[in-house]
């Protein structure tokens, strides 16, 4: 519940920050990752109870570089016209949970 509340706060903050940050010269976007294969998450990934709850189309945790590539794009000049967006990178986990999976 806490993680969901945090994501909602980020999304709401980016929506309200559009056009206000830096006089409209700063793009505000979010990345909302699912489970990412990091040492912090490894115990959860190894736990069958947790792993079985992760009903997603891509049956594995994301690698950090997969999330990082989007972050690099959003920080680059290639994304100058991208703002107010939330990029969900969770292997379709959130959509499957919304359907009762």
N, C-alpha and C positions, 0 to 999 in steps of 0.2 A: 504494500500500500504506500509506503514511504517513497519508493522509487517512482511509482506512478505519479504521486503528488509532485515530486521534483520535476518530472518531465512536463507535467501540466504547467507548472510555474515557469519553466524555461520557455515553453511555447507561448504562453500568455505574455511573458516579458518581451519576447522577440516581436510579437504582434504590436505591442504598444510602443516599442522602441523604433519601429520603422519610420524613417523620415525625421526622427528627432535626434538621433545619435549623430554627433559631429556635424550638425547642420545639414543632414541628409547625405553626407559623404561617407558614411560608414554603413556597410551592409550587415544585416543582422539575420543569421540563420542558425538552425539547430541540427545536430546529429543525434538521433535517438537509437542507440545500438541495443541489440539484445545481448545474449550471452557472448562474451568475447574471451577467447582462450588466453588468459593471463595467469600468472602465478596466484593472484588473489582469488580468481574464480575456479582454480583447479579442483579444490575440494568439492565444490558443488557439481562440477562437471563429472567427477569420479563417483558421485553419489547416485546410485540407480534411482532412488525416489525423486530426486531433483531432475535428473536427466529424463525420466519418463514423463514429467510434467511439461517438458519443453516440446510441445507438439508444433512443429514447424515444417515447412516444405523443404528446407535445406537441413538435413538431419545432422548438423554439427555446429559447434560454436564457431563464431567468426574468428579469423586470425586478425591480430592487431593491424597488420598492414592493409587489410581490406577496409577497415574504418579509416585508417590514415590517408589512403588515397583520396577519399572524399574531402577530408579536412584540408589536404594540400590544395585540392581544386578550389575549395571555398576561400582559401587564403590567397589565391593567385589572382592575377589580373584577368584571367579567363572567366572569372565569375563576377566581374564588375556589375553586371546587370541582374544578378541573382540576389534577391533579398526577401525576407519574410517567409522563408520556406523551412519546413522541418523534414529532414530526410530520415525515414525509418529504415534502419539496417538491421533487421532482426530475423531474417530468413522466413518471413511471413508469420512469425510467432504471434504478434498482436492480433492480426486478422483471424488466425485460427482460434485464439482464445475468445474472441468476440463472437464466434459462431458456436461456442459451447464446447470446444475441443479441450 
